[in-house]
C-alpha cells in the first residue's frame, strides 16, 4: 500500500473507519452507495479483451432472504441483530415480515449467514 497524504478531515474519517467492525463497515459502504448513487464494486473487464471472462449468468453475489422466522422467532431476531447490526425493532420487523437480511453478499458468506439463520429455526433463500 502506498503512503498517501490525507487532509486533517480525511485522516479523522480514516481513524473512525479503522474502529468499525466488519458488519458496521459493510453497512456504511451500503449506505454510501445508496446516498451517492455509486458502487464500491470493482469494474469488470470486457469479455473480448481478456479472453477468459466469467459467464454472464454466473452470479458472484447473492441476497440472503428470510422467508419465515419459524417457531423460534426470538432466536432468529437475535441472529438477525448479530448479522446486520439492526436495532431490536428493525430486526423484529424483518423477522415478522421477511425480506432481505443482507444484499449483494459473496456466495460463501451468504451460505454461512443462511446456516446461522436456519440453525435458529428460520427459513432462508439465497437469490
Backbone as XML, in Angstrom:
<?xml version="1.0"?>
<chain id="A" units="angstrom">
  <residue number="1" name="UNK">
    <atom name="N" x="0.852" y="-1.177" z="0.000"/>
    <atom name="CA" x="0.000" y="0.000" z="0.000"/>
    <atom name="C" x="0.895" y="1.236" z="0.000"/>
  </residue>
  <residue number="2" name="UNK">
    <atom name="N" x="0.618" y="2.180" z="-0.866"/>
    <atom name="CA" x="1.440" y="3.384" z="-0.955"/>
    <atom name="C" x="1.017" y="4.370" z="0.126"/>
  </residue>
  <residue number="3" name="UNK">
    <atom name="N" x="1.971" y="5.193" z="0.526"/>
    <atom name="CA" x="1.670" y="6.217" z="1.515"/>
    <atom name="C" x="0.958" y="7.362" z="0.822"/>
  </residue>
  <residue number="4" name="UNK">
    <atom name="N" x="-0.181" y="7.739" z="1.351"/>
    <atom name="CA" x="-0.968" y="8.824" z="0.791"/>
    <atom name="C" x="-1.102" y="9.883" z="1.875"/>
  </residue>
  <residue number="5" name="UNK">
    <atom name="N" x="-0.912" y="11.130" z="1.519"/>
    <atom name="CA" x="-1.073" y="12.223" z="2.464"/>
    <atom name="C" x="-2.536" y="12.627" z="2.473"/>
  </residue>
  <residue number="6" name="UNK">
    <atom name="N" x="-3.131" y="12.587" z="3.659"/>
    <atom name="CA" x="-4.544" y="12.922" z="3.798"/>
    <atom name="C" x="-4.697" y="14.276" z="4.481"/>
  </residue>
  <residue number="7" name="UNK">
    <atom name="N" x="-5.798" y="14.947" z="4.170"/>
    <atom name="CA" x="-6.119" y="16.180" z="4.882"/>
    <atom name="C" x="-6.500" y="15.807" z="6.309"/>
  </residue>
  <residue number="8" name="UNK">
    <atom name="N" x="-6.580" y="16.784" z="7.169"/>
    <atom name="CA" x="-6.942" y="16.529" z="8.567"/>
    <atom name="C" x="-8.326" y="15.886" z="8.661"/>
  </residue>
  <residue number="9" name="UNK">
    <atom name="N" x="-9.273" y="16.389" z="7.872"/>
    <atom name="CA" x="-10.619" y="15.811" z="7.894"/>
    <atom name="C" x="-10.622" y="14.380" z="7.385"/>
  </residue>
  <residue number="10" name="UNK">
    <atom name="N" x="-9.911" y="14.128" z="6.306"/>
    <atom name="CA" x="-9.841" y="12.776" z="5.760"/>
    <atom name="C" x="-9.173" y="11.831" z="6.748"/>
  </residue>
  <residue number="11" name="UNK">
    <atom name="N" x="-8.167" y="12.294" z="7.471"/>
    <atom name="CA" x="-7.490" y="11.456" z="8.462"/>
    <atom name="C" x="-8.438" y="11.114" z="9.609"/>
  </residue>
  <residue number="12" name="UNK">
    <atom name="N" x="-9.281" y="12.079" z="10.024"/>
    <atom name="CA" x="-10.272" y="11.814" z="11.075"/>
    <atom name="C" x="-11.226" y="10.698" z="10.628"/>
  </residue>
  <residue number="13" name="UNK">
    <atom name="N" x="-11.670" y="10.774" z="9.382"/>
    <atom name="CA" x="-12.572" y="9.749" z="8.849"/>
    <atom name="C" x="-11.869" y="8.398" z="8.812"/>
  </residue>
  <residue number="14" name="UNK">
    <atom name="N" x="-10.614" y="8.381" z="8.366"/>
    <atom name="CA" x="-9.842" y="7.139" z="8.307"/>
    <atom name="C" x="-9.727" y="6.530" z="9.701"/>
  </residue>
  <residue number="15" name="UNK">
    <atom name="N" x="-9.468" y="7.349" z="10.708"/>
    <atom name="CA" x="-9.351" y="6.861" z="12.077"/>
    <atom name="C" x="-10.671" y="6.265" z="12.561"/>
  </residue>
  <residue number="16" name="UNK">
    <atom name="N" x="-11.785" y="6.910" z="12.226"/>
    <atom name="CA" x="-13.097" y="6.389" z="12.608"/>
    <atom name="C" x="-13.386" y="5.056" z="11.915"/>
  </residue>
  <residue number="17" name="UNK">
    <atom name="N" x="-13.071" y="4.963" z="10.633"/>
    <atom name="CA" x="-13.325" y="3.746" z="9.864"/>
    <atom name="C" x="-12.510" y="2.580" z="10.430"/>
  </residue>
  <residue number="18" name="UNK">
    <atom name="N" x="-11.290" y="2.855" z="10.856"/>
    <atom name="CA" x="-10.441" y="1.804" z="11.415"/>
    <atom name="C" x="-11.064" y="1.177" z="12.658"/>
  </residue>
  <residue number="19" name="UNK">
    <atom name="N" x="-11.884" y="1.920" z="13.378"/>
    <atom name="CA" x="-12.508" y="1.421" z="14.596"/>
    <atom name="C" x="-13.805" y="0.660" z="14.369"/>
  </residue>
  <residue number="20" name="UNK">
    <atom name="N" x="-14.289" y="0.580" z="13.127"/>
    <atom name="CA" x="-15.549" y="-0.099" z="12.835"/>
    <atom name="C" x="-15.361" y="-1.606" z="12.746"/>
  </residue>
  <residue number="21" name="UNK">
    <atom name="N" x="-16.425" y="-2.350" z="13.096"/>
    <atom name="CA" x="-16.422" y="-3.788" z="12.865"/>
    <atom name="C" x="-16.688" y="-4.031" z="11.387"/>
  </residue>
  <residue number="22" name="UNK">
    <atom name="N" x="-16.493" y="-5.261" z="10.940"/>
    <atom name="CA" x="-16.745" y="-5.601" z="9.540"/>
    <atom name="C" x="-18.205" y="-5.350" z="9.181"/>
  </residue>
  <residue number="23" name="UNK">
    <atom name="N" x="-19.123" y="-5.727" z="10.063"/>
    <atom name="CA" x="-20.550" y="-5.515" z="9.781"/>
    <atom name="C" x="-20.881" y="-4.022" z="9.699"/>
  </residue>
  <residue number="24" name="UNK">
    <atom name="N" x="-20.309" y="-3.238" z="10.616"/>
    <atom name="CA" x="-20.551" y="-1.796" z="10.579"/>
    <atom name="C" x="-19.983" y="-1.193" z="9.302"/>
  </residue>
  <residue number="25" name="UNK">
    <atom name="N" x="-18.821" y="-1.658" z="8.889"/>
    <atom name="CA" x="-18.194" y="-1.157" z="7.671"/>
    <atom name="C" x="-19.027" y="-1.524" z="6.438"/>
  </residue>
  <residue number="26" name="UNK">
    <atom name="N" x="-19.535" y="-2.764" z="6.407"/>
    <atom name="CA" x="-20.374" y="-3.189" z="5.281"/>
    <atom name="C" x="-21.640" y="-2.336" z="5.201"/>
  </residue>
  <residue number="27" name="UNK">
    <atom name="N" x="-22.253" y="-2.060" z="6.360"/>
    <atom name="CA" x="-23.452" y="-1.217" z="6.383"/>
    <atom name="C" x="-23.127" y="0.207" z="5.937"/>
  </residue>
  <residue number="28" name="UNK">
    <atom name="N" x="-21.968" y="0.717" z="6.347"/>
    <atom name="CA" x="-21.548" y="2.057" z="5.944"/>
    <atom name="C" x="-21.365" y="2.143" z="4.437"/>
  </residue>
  <residue number="29" name="UNK">
    <atom name="N" x="-20.697" y="1.148" z="3.860"/>
    <atom name="CA" x="-20.476" y="1.131" z="2.411"/>
    <atom name="C" x="-21.814" y="1.090" z="1.680"/>
  </residue>
  <residue number="30" name="UNK">
    <atom name="N" x="-22.725" y="0.239" z="2.160"/>
    <atom name="CA" x="-24.044" y="0.130" z="1.534"/>
    <atom name="C" x="-24.790" y="1.463" z="1.604"/>
  </residue>
  <residue number="31" name="UNK">
    <atom name="N" x="-24.736" y="2.113" z="2.753"/>
    <atom name="CA" x="-25.418" y="3.404" z="2.912"/>
    <atom name="C" x="-24.806" y="4.462" z="2.006"/>
  </residue>
  <residue number="32" name="UNK">
    <atom name="N" x="-23.480" y="4.451" z="1.862"/>
    <atom name="CA" x="-22.819" y="5.429" z="0.997"/>
    <atom name="C" x="-23.148" y="5.173" z="-0.470"/>
  </residue>
  <residue number="33" name="UNK">
    <atom name="N" x="-23.221" y="3.901" z="-0.862"/>
    <atom name="CA" x="-23.594" y="3.567" z="-2.236"/>
    <atom name="C" x="-24.986" y="4.105" z="-2.541"/>
  </residue>
  <residue number="34" name="UNK">
    <atom name="N" x="-25.906" y="3.916" z="-1.590"/>
    <atom name="CA" x="-27.280" y="4.377" z="-1.774"/>
    <atom name="C" x="-27.345" y="5.899" z="-1.809"/>
  </residue>
  <residue number="35" name="UNK">
    <atom name="N" x="-26.710" y="6.547" z="-0.841"/>
    <atom name="CA" x="-26.782" y="8.007" z="-0.743"/>
    <atom name="C" x="-26.165" y="8.702" z="-1.959"/>
  </residue>
  <residue number="36" name="UNK">
    <atom name="N" x="-25.022" y="8.191" z="-2.426"/>
    <atom name="CA" x="-24.304" y="8.868" z="-3.501"/>
    <atom name="C" x="-24.531" y="8.240" z="-4.869"/>
  </residue>
  <residue number="37" name="UNK">
    <atom name="N" x="-25.318" y="7.159" z="-4.941"/>
    <atom name="CA" x="-25.626" y="6.541" z="-6.226"/>
    <atom name="C" x="-24.420" y="5.948" z="-6.914"/>
  </residue>
  <residue number="38" name="UNK">
    <atom name="N" x="-23.518" y="5.364" z="-6.136"/>
    <atom name="CA" x="-22.305" y="4.759" z="-6.686"/>
    <atom name="C" x="-22.200" y="3.307" z="-6.244"/>
  </residue>
  <residue number="39" name="UNK">
    <atom name="N" x="-21.219" y="2.598" z="-6.784"/>
    <atom name="CA" x="-20.979" y="1.219" z="-6.393"/>
    <atom name="C" x="-19.519" y="1.060" z="-6.014"/>
  </residue>
  <residue number="40" name="UNK">
    <atom name="N" x="-19.279" y="0.310" z="-4.927"/>
    <atom name="CA" x="-17.907" y="0.059" z="-4.494"/>
    <atom name="C" x="-17.330" y="-1.164" z="-5.196"/>
  </residue>
  <residue number="41" name="UNK">
    <atom name="N" x="-18.114" y="-1.808" z="-6.062"/>
    <atom name="CA" x="-17.646" y="-2.997" z="-6.779"/>
    <atom name="C" x="-16.576" y="-2.607" z="-7.790"/>
  </residue>
  <residue number="42" name="UNK">
    <atom name="N" x="-15.602" y="-3.494" z="-7.950"/>
    <atom name="CA" x="-14.537" y="-3.238" z="-8.924"/>
    <atom name="C" x="-15.095" y="-3.373" z="-10.331"/>
  </residue>
  <residue number="43" name="UNK">
    <atom name="N" x="-14.644" y="-2.548" z="-11.275"/>
    <atom name="CA" x="-15.121" y="-2.670" z="-12.654"/>
    <atom name="C" x="-14.682" y="-4.003" z="-13.252"/>
  </residue>
  <residue number="44" name="UNK">
    <atom name="N" x="-15.512" y="-4.547" z="-14.128"/>
    <atom name="CA" x="-15.223" y="-5.830" z="-14.762"/>
    <atom name="C" x="-14.707" y="-5.568" z="-16.174"/>
  </residue>
  <residue number="45" name="UNK">
    <atom name="N" x="-13.629" y="-6.270" z="-16.553"/>
    <atom name="CA" x="-13.060" y="-6.110" z="-17.895"/>
    <atom name="C" x="-14.000" y="-6.701" z="-18.930"/>
  </residue>
  <residue number="46" name="UNK">
    <atom name="N" x="-13.966" y="-6.167" z="-20.151"/>
    <atom name="CA" x="-14.791" y="-6.684" z="-21.238"/>
    <atom name="C" x="-14.371" y="-8.111" z="-21.575"/>
  </residue>
  <residue number="47" name="UNK">
    <atom name="N" x="-15.314" y="-8.963" z="-21.913"/>
    <atom name="CA" x="-15.041" y="-10.376" z="-22.170"/>
    <atom name="C" x="-14.057" y="-10.581" z="-23.315"/>
  </residue>
  <residue number="48" name="UNK">
    <atom name="N" x="-14.178" y="-9.810" z="-24.366"/>
    <atom name="CA" x="-13.305" y="-9.978" z="-25.523"/>
    <atom name="C" x="-11.861" y="-9.585" z="-25.243"/>
  </residue>
  <residue number="49" name="UNK">
    <atom name="N" x="-11.655" y="-8.668" z="-24.326"/>
    <atom name="CA" x="-10.308" y="-8.175" z="-24.063"/>
    <atom name="C" x="-9.441" y="-9.197" z="-23.342"/>
  </residue>
  <residue number="50" name="UNK">
    <atom name="N" x="-10.031" y="-9.999" z="-22.454"/>
    <atom name="CA" x="-9.234" y="-10.931" z="-21.660"/>
    <atom name="C" x="-9.287" y="-12.337" z="-22.205"/>
  </residue>
  <residue number="51" name="UNK">
    <atom name="N" x="-10.327" y="-12.659" z="-22.923"/>
    <atom name="CA" x="-10.456" y="-13.997" z="-23.489"/>
    <atom name="C" x="-10.980" y="-15.019" z="-22.499"/>
  </residue>
  <residue number="52" name="UNK">
    <atom name="N" x="-11.004" y="-14.743" z="-21.223"/>
    <atom name="CA" x="-11.456" y="-15.717" z="-20.231"/>
    <atom name="C" x="-12.384" y="-15.086" z="-19.216"/>
  </residue>
  <residue number="53" name="UNK">
    <atom name="N" x="-13.439" y="-14.491" z="-19.661"/>
    <atom name="CA" x="-14.344" y="-13.804" z="-18.744"/>
    <atom name="C" x="-15.300" y="-14.784" z="-18.083"/>
  </residue>
  <residue number="54" name="UNK">
    <atom name="N" x="-15.866" y="-14.366" z="-16.959"/>
    <atom name="CA" x="-16.850" y="-15.149" z="-16.222"/>
    <atom name="C" x="-18.149" y="-15.159" z="-17.018"/>
  </residue>
  <residue number="55" name="UNK">
    <atom name="N" x="-18.840" y="-16.263" z="-17.001"/>
    <atom name="CA" x="-20.130" y="-16.358" z="-17.683"/>
    <atom name="C" x="-21.051" y="-15.247" z="-17.187"/>
  </residue>
  <residue number="56" name="UNK">
    <atom name="N" x="-21.811" y="-14.672" z="-18.074"/>
    <atom name="CA" x="-22.672" y="-13.547" z="-17.725"/>
    <atom name="C" x="-23.721" y="-13.927" z="-16.686"/>
  </residue>
  <residue number="57" name="UNK">
    <atom name="N" x="-24.223" y="-15.170" z="-16.723"/>
    <atom name="CA" x="-25.282" y="-15.555" z="-15.797"/>
    <atom name="C" x="-24.731" y="-16.131" z="-14.498"/>
  </residue>
  <residue number="58" name="UNK">
    <atom name="N" x="-23.425" y="-16.205" z="-14.331"/>
    <atom name="CA" x="-22.833" y="-16.709" z="-13.106"/>
    <atom name="C" x="-22.702" y="-15.556" z="-12.124"/>
  </residue>
  <residue number="59" name="UNK">
    <atom name="N" x="-23.524" y="-15.582" z="-11.075"/>
    <atom name="CA" x="-23.511" y="-14.513" z="-10.096"/>
    <atom name="C" x="-22.465" y="-14.797" z="-9.031"/>
  </residue>
  <residue number="60" name="UNK">
    <atom name="N" x="-21.742" y="-13.788" z="-8.624"/>
    <atom name="CA" x="-20.765" y="-13.956" z="-7.564"/>
    <atom name="C" x="-21.312" y="-13.491" z="-6.222"/>
  </residue>
  <residue number="61" name="UNK">
    <atom name="N" x="-22.385" y="-12.704" z="-6.260"/>
    <atom name="CA" x="-23.020" y="-12.271" z="-5.020"/>
    <atom name="C" x="-24.498" y="-12.619" z="-5.060"/>
  </residue>
  <residue number="62" name="UNK">
    <atom name="N" x="-25.073" y="-12.782" z="-3.889"/>
    <atom name="CA" x="-26.488" y="-13.117" z="-3.765"/>
    <atom name="C" x="-27.101" y="-12.305" z="-2.627"/>
  </residue>
  <residue number="63" name="UNK">
    <atom name="N" x="-28.417" y="-12.311" z="-2.575"/>
    <atom name="CA" x="-29.140" y="-11.716" z="-1.465"/>
    <atom name="C" x="-29.585" y="-12.834" z="-0.540"/>
  </residue>
  <residue number="64" name="UNK">
    <atom name="N" x="-29.453" y="-12.618" z="0.770"/>
    <atom name="CA" x="-29.933" y="-13.564" z="1.769"/>
    <atom name="C" x="-31.329" y="-13.102" z="2.158"/>
  </residue>
  <residue number="65" name="UNK">
    <atom name="N" x="-32.342" y="-13.927" z="1.838"/>
    <atom name="CA" x="-33.732" y="-13.527" z="2.023"/>
    <atom name="C" x="-34.396" y="-14.420" z="3.077"/>
  </residue>
  <residue number="66" name="UNK">
    <atom name="N" x="-34.907" y="-13.797" z="4.133"/>
    <atom name="CA" x="-35.643" y="-14.505" z="5.173"/>
    <atom name="C" x="-37.073" y="-14.710" z="4.682"/>
  </residue>
  <residue number="67" name="UNK">
    <atom name="N" x="-37.496" y="-15.973" z="4.565"/>
    <atom name="CA" x="-38.861" y="-16.252" z="4.129"/>
    <atom name="C" x="-39.791" y="-16.512" z="5.294"/>
  </residue>
  <residue number="68" name="UNK">
    <atom name="N" x="-39.238" y="-17.007" z="6.425"/>
    <atom name="CA" x="-40.042" y="-17.252" z="7.618"/>
    <atom name="C" x="-39.130" y="-17.326" z="8.831"/>
  </residue>
  <residue number="69" name="UNK">
    <atom name="N" x="-39.579" y="-16.749" z="9.936"/>
    <atom name="CA" x="-38.798" y="-16.810" z="11.172"/>
    <atom name="C" x="-39.002" y="-18.137" z="11.881"/>
  </residue>
  <residue number="70" name="UNK">
    <atom name="N" x="-40.058" y="-18.863" z="11.531"/>
    <atom name="CA" x="-40.315" y="-20.145" z="12.178"/>
    <atom name="C" x="-40.858" y="-19.977" z="13.592"/>
  </residue>
  <residue number="71" name="UNK">
    <atom name="N" x="-40.816" y="-21.060" z="14.350"/>
    <atom name="CA" x="-41.394" y="-21.059" z="15.696"/>
    <atom name="C" x="-40.516" y="-20.335" z="16.717"/>
  </residue>
  <residue number="72" name="UNK">
    <atom name="N" x="-39.208" y="-20.327" z="16.509"/>
    <atom name="CA" x="-38.283" y="-19.722" z="17.468"/>
    <atom name="C" x="-37.908" y="-18.308" z="17.030"/>
  </residue>
  <residue number="73" name="UNK">
    <atom name="N" x="-38.925" y="-17.441" z="16.949"/>
    <atom name="CA" x="-38.706" y="-16.099" z="16.409"/>
    <atom name="C" x="-37.697" y="-15.295" z="17.224"/>
  </residue>
  <residue number="74" name="UNK">
    <atom name="N" x="-37.677" y="-15.446" z="18.520"/>
    <atom name="CA" x="-36.746" y="-14.683" z="19.357"/>
    <atom name="C" x="-35.298" y="-15.045" z="19.015"/>
  </residue>
  <residue number="75" name="UNK">
    <atom name="N" x="-35.035" y="-16.325" z="18.825"/>
    <atom name="CA" x="-33.684" y="-16.762" z="18.456"/>
    <atom name="C" x="-33.303" y="-16.203" z="17.089"/>
  </residue>
  <residue number="76" name="UNK">
    <atom name="N" x="-34.251" y="-16.187" z="16.180"/>
    <atom name="CA" x="-33.989" y="-15.656" z="14.838"/>
    <atom name="C" x="-33.716" y="-14.157" z="14.912"/>
  </residue>
  <residue number="77" name="UNK">
    <atom name="N" x="-34.462" y="-13.426" z="15.720"/>
    <atom name="CA" x="-34.244" y="-11.988" z="15.884"/>
    <atom name="C" x="-32.832" y="-11.727" z="16.411"/>
  </residue>
  <residue number="78" name="UNK">
    <atom name="N" x="-32.386" y="-12.538" z="17.363"/>
    <atom name="CA" x="-31.035" y="-12.374" z="17.910"/>
    <atom name="C" x="-29.983" y="-12.568" z="16.816"/>
  </residue>
  <residue number="79" name="UNK">
    <atom name="N" x="-30.173" y="-13.579" z="15.969"/>
    <atom name="CA" x="-29.219" y="-13.838" z="14.891"/>
    <atom name="C" x="-29.257" y="-12.700" z="13.871"/>
  </residue>
  <residue number="80" name="UNK">
    <atom name="N" x="-30.449" y="-12.217" z="13.535"/>
    <atom name="CA" x="-30.575" y="-11.090" z="12.603"/>
    <atom name="C" x="-29.809" y="-9.885" z="13.136"/>
  </residue>
  <residue number="81" name="UNK">
    <atom name="N" x="-29.953" y="-9.605" z="14.434"/>
    <atom name="CA" x="-29.251" y="-8.467" z="15.035"/>
    <atom name="C" x="-27.746" y="-8.651" z="14.965"/>
  </residue>
  <residue number="82" name="UNK">
    <atom name="N" x="-27.262" y="-9.872" z="15.209"/>
    <atom name="CA" x="-25.828" y="-10.165" z="15.122"/>
    <atom name="C" x="-25.302" y="-9.917" z="13.715"/>
  </residue>
  <residue number="83" name="UNK">
    <atom name="N" x="-26.046" y="-10.418" z="12.732"/>
    <atom name="CA" x="-25.604" y="-10.358" z="11.331"/>
    <atom name="C" x="-25.659" y="-8.945" z="10.781"/>
  </residue>
  <residue number="84" name="UNK">
    <atom name="N" x="-26.724" y="-8.227" z="11.089"/>
    <atom name="CA" x="-26.970" y="-6.936" z="10.439"/>
    <atom name="C" x="-26.614" y="-5.722" z="11.277"/>
  </residue>
  <residue number="85" name="UNK">
    <atom name="N" x="-26.581" y="-5.885" z="12.593"/>
    <atom name="CA" x="-26.370" y="-4.731" z="13.450"/>
    <atom name="C" x="-27.629" y="-3.889" z="13.618"/>
  </residue>
  <residue number="86" name="UNK">
    <atom name="N" x="-28.772" y="-4.414" z="13.175"/>
    <atom name="CA" x="-30.040" y="-3.690" z="13.309"/>
    <atom name="C" x="-30.451" y="-3.595" z="14.771"/>
  </residue>
  <residue number="87" name="UNK">
    <atom name="N" x="-31.286" y="-2.614" z="15.062"/>
    <atom name="CA" x="-31.866" y="-2.490" z="16.391"/>
    <atom name="C" x="-32.952" y="-3.539" z="16.582"/>
  </residue>
  <residue number="88" name="UNK">
    <atom name="N" x="-33.429" y="-3.654" z="17.799"/>
    <atom name="CA" x="-34.422" y="-4.672" z="18.131"/>
    <atom name="C" x="-35.697" y="-4.518" z="17.297"/>
  </residue>
  <residue number="89" name="UNK">
    <atom name="N" x="-36.219" y="-3.307" z="17.168"/>
    <atom name="CA" x="-37.469" y="-3.083" z="16.431"/>
    <atom name="C" x="-37.315" y="-3.453" z="14.957"/>
  </residue>
  <residue number="90" name="UNK">
    <atom name="N" x="-36.183" y="-3.052" z="14.357"/>
    <atom name="CA" x="-35.961" y="-3.344" z="12.943"/>
    <atom name="C" x="-35.782" y="-4.846" z="12.715"/>
  </residue>
  <residue number="91" name="UNK">
    <atom name="N" x="-35.036" y="-5.508" z="13.613"/>
    <atom name="CA" x="-34.818" y="-6.947" z="13.485"/>
    <atom name="C" x="-36.129" y="-7.705" z="13.668"/>
  </residue>
  <residue number="92" name="UNK">
    <atom name="N" x="-36.972" y="-7.250" z="14.603"/>
    <atom name="CA" x="-38.270" y="-7.893" z="14.823"/>
    <atom name="C" x="-39.156" y="-7.721" z="13.593"/>
  </residue>
  <residue number="93" name="UNK">
    <atom name="N" x="-39.153" y="-6.535" z="13.006"/>
    <atom name="CA" x="-39.951" y="-6.288" z="11.802"/>
    <atom name="C" x="-39.496" y="-7.194" z="10.664"/>
  </residue>
  <residue number="94" name="UNK">
    <atom name="N" x="-38.197" y="-7.374" z="10.520"/>
    <atom name="CA" x="-37.672" y="-8.260" z="9.479"/>
    <atom name="C" x="-38.089" y="-9.700" z="9.748"/>
  </residue>
  <residue number="95" name="UNK">
    <atom name="N" x="-38.039" y="-10.121" z="11.011"/>
    <atom name="CA" x="-38.454" y="-11.484" z="11.366"/>
    <atom name="C" x="-39.948" y="-11.669" z="11.121"/>
  </residue>
  <residue number="96" name="UNK">
    <atom name="N" x="-40.751" y="-10.652" z="11.418"/>
    <atom name="CA" x="-42.204" y="-10.734" z="11.229"/>
    <atom name="C" x="-42.600" y="-10.743" z="9.756"/>
  </residue>
  <residue number="97" name="UNK">
    <atom name="N" x="-41.950" y="-9.903" z="8.964"/>
    <atom name="CA" x="-42.372" y="-9.688" z="7.584"/>
    <atom name="C" x="-41.523" y="-10.387" z="6.541"/>
  </residue>
  <residue number="98" name="UNK">
    <atom name="N" x="-40.343" y="-10.869" z="6.940"/>
    <atom name="CA" x="-39.431" y="-11.466" z="5.971"/>
    <atom name="C" x="-38.786" y="-10.385" z="5.131"/>
  </residue>
  <residue number="99" name="UNK">
    <atom name="N" x="-37.882" y="-10.791" z="4.253"/>
    <atom name="CA" x="-37.216" y="-9.836" z="3.382"/>
    <atom name="C" x="-35.721" y="-10.051" z="3.359"/>
  </residue>
  <residue number="100" name="UNK">
    <atom name="N" x="-35.013" y="-9.130" z="2.720"/>
    <atom name="CA" x="-33.563" y="-9.243" z="2.582"/>
    <atom name="C" x="-32.875" y="-8.993" z="3.922"/>
  </residue>
  <residue number="101" name="UNK">
    <atom name="N" x="-32.110" y="-9.988" z="4.358"/>
    <atom name="CA" x="-31.304" y="-9.830" z="5.561"/>
    <atom name="C" x="-30.009" y="-9.132" z="5.183"/>
  </residue>
  <residue number="102" name="UNK">
    <atom name="N" x="-29.388" y="-9.582" z="4.106"/>
    <atom name="CA" x="-28.168" y="-8.976" z="3.567"/>
    <atom name="C" x="-28.265" y="-8.999" z="2.054"/>
  </residue>
  <residue number="103" name="UNK">
    <atom name="N" x="-27.783" y="-7.959" z="1.404"/>
    <atom name="CA" x="-27.813" y="-7.869" z="-0.052"/>
    <atom name="C" x="-26.402" y="-7.887" z="-0.615"/>
  </residue>
  <residue number="104" name="UNK">
    <atom name="N" x="-26.275" y="-8.466" z="-1.803"/>
    <atom name="CA" x="-25.004" y="-8.498" z="-2.535"/>
    <atom name="C" x="-23.853" y="-9.058" z="-1.689"/>
  </residue>
  <residue number="105" name="UNK">
    <atom name="N" x="-24.103" y="-10.246" z="-1.123"/>
    <atom name="CA" x="-23.127" y="-10.922" z="-0.278"/>
    <atom name="C" x="-22.437" y="-11.999" z="-1.109"/>
  </residue>
  <residue number="106" name="UNK">
    <atom name="N" x="-21.132" y="-12.165" z="-0.940"/>
    <atom name="CA" x="-20.408" y="-13.247" z="-1.606"/>
    <atom name="C" x="-21.081" y="-14.573" z="-1.252"/>
  </residue>
  <residue number="107" name="UNK">
    <atom name="N" x="-21.111" y="-15.499" z="-2.210"/>
    <atom name="CA" x="-21.826" y="-16.757" z="-2.015"/>
    <atom name="C" x="-21.382" y="-17.500" z="-0.759"/>
  </residue>
  <residue number="108" name="UNK">
    <atom name="N" x="-20.081" y="-17.575" z="-0.505"/>
    <atom name="CA" x="-19.582" y="-18.298" z="0.669"/>
    <atom name="C" x="-20.087" y="-17.660" z="1.961"/>
  </residue>
  <residue number="109" name="UNK">
    <atom name="N" x="-20.056" y="-16.329" z="2.025"/>
    <atom name="CA" x="-20.549" y="-15.629" z="3.206"/>
    <atom name="C" x="-22.061" y="-15.798" z="3.341"/>
  </residue>
  <residue number="110" name="UNK">
    <atom name="N" x="-22.765" y="-15.778" z="2.223"/>
    <atom name="CA" x="-24.216" y="-15.948" z="2.237"/>
    <atom name="C" x="-24.587" y="-17.326" z="2.776"/>
  </residue>
  <residue number="111" name="UNK">
    <atom name="N" x="-23.826" y="-18.353" z="2.399"/>
    <atom name="CA" x="-24.091" y="-19.703" z="2.905"/>
    <atom name="C" x="-23.919" y="-19.757" z="4.422"/>
  </residue>
  <residue number="112" name="UNK">
    <atom name="N" x="-22.906" y="-19.057" z="4.947"/>
    <atom name="CA" x="-22.681" y="-19.019" z="6.398"/>
    <atom name="C" x="-23.842" y="-18.324" z="7.101"/>
  </residue>
  <residue number="113" name="UNK">
    <atom name="N" x="-24.288" y="-17.201" z="6.545"/>
    <atom name="CA" x="-25.409" y="-16.460" z="7.127"/>
    <atom name="C" x="-26.667" y="-17.321" z="7.092"/>
  </residue>
  <residue number="114" name="UNK">
    <atom name="N" x="-26.893" y="-17.995" z="5.965"/>
    <atom name="CA" x="-28.057" y="-18.868" z="5.829"/>
    <atom name="C" x="-28.013" y="-19.961" z="6.883"/>
  </residue>
  <residue number="115" name="UNK">
    <atom name="N" x="-26.840" y="-20.563" z="7.086"/>
    <atom name="CA" x="-26.702" y="-21.631" z="8.074"/>
    <atom name="C" x="-26.995" y="-21.119" z="9.484"/>
  </residue>
  <residue number="116" name="UNK">
    <atom name="N" x="-26.532" y="-19.911" z="9.810"/>
    <atom name="CA" x="-26.790" y="-19.324" z="11.122"/>
    <atom name="C" x="-28.288" y="-19.136" z="11.350"/>
  </residue>
  <residue number="117" name="UNK">
    <atom name="N" x="-28.957" y="-18.593" z="10.344"/>
    <atom name="CA" x="-30.393" y="-18.330" z="10.476"/>
    <atom name="C" x="-31.189" y="-19.633" z="10.550"/>
  </residue>
  <residue number="118" name="UNK">
    <atom name="N" x="-30.805" y="-20.615" z="9.726"/>
    <atom name="CA" x="-31.507" y="-21.897" z="9.751"/>
    <atom name="C" x="-31.282" y="-22.621" z="11.075"/>
  </residue>
  <residue number="119" name="UNK">
    <atom name="N" x="-30.095" y="-22.488" z="11.647"/>
    <atom name="CA" x="-29.824" y="-23.105" z="12.945"/>
    <atom name="C" x="-30.723" y="-22.510" z="14.028"/>
  </residue>
  <residue number="120" name="UNK">
    <atom name="N" x="-31.113" y="-21.249" z="13.853"/>
    <atom name="CA" x="-32.007" y="-20.586" z="14.810"/>
    <atom name="C" x="-33.481" y="-20.923" z="14.536"/>
  </residue>
  <residue number="121" name="UNK">
    <atom name="N" x="-33.760" y="-21.592" z="13.401"/>
    <atom name="CA" x="-35.126" y="-22.009" z="13.101"/>
    <atom name="C" x="-35.791" y="-21.266" z="11.965"/>
  </residue>
  <residue number="122" name="UNK">
    <atom name="N" x="-35.071" y="-20.409" z="11.252"/>
    <atom name="CA" x="-35.650" y="-19.619" z="10.176"/>
    <atom name="C" x="-35.609" y="-20.381" z="8.850"/>
  </residue>
  <residue number="123" name="UNK">
    <atom name="N" x="-36.457" y="-19.962" z="7.919"/>
    <atom name="CA" x="-36.406" y="-20.429" z="6.539"/>
    <atom name="C" x="-35.769" y="-19.327" z="5.712"/>
  </residue>
  <residue number="124" name="UNK">
    <atom name="N" x="-34.730" y="-19.689" z="4.926"/>
    <atom name="CA" x="-33.945" y="-18.686" z="4.229"/>
    <atom name="C" x="-33.715" y="-19.136" z="2.799"/>
  </residue>
  <residue number="125" name="UNK">
    <atom name="N" x="-33.701" y="-18.187" z="1.862"/>
    <atom name="CA" x="-33.375" y="-18.451" z="0.468"/>
    <atom name="C" x="-32.231" y="-17.544" z="0.062"/>
  </residue>
  <residue number="126" name="UNK">
    <atom name="N" x="-31.435" y="-18.022" z="-0.889"/>
    <atom name="CA" x="-30.402" y="-17.197" z="-1.487"/>
    <atom name="C" x="-30.843" y="-16.861" z="-2.899"/>
  </residue>
  <residue number="127" name="UNK">
    <atom name="N" x="-30.936" y="-15.590" z="-3.205"/>
    <atom name="CA" x="-31.407" y="-15.155" z="-4.525"/>
    <atom name="C" x="-30.385" y="-14.276" z="-5.178"/>
  </residue>
</chain>
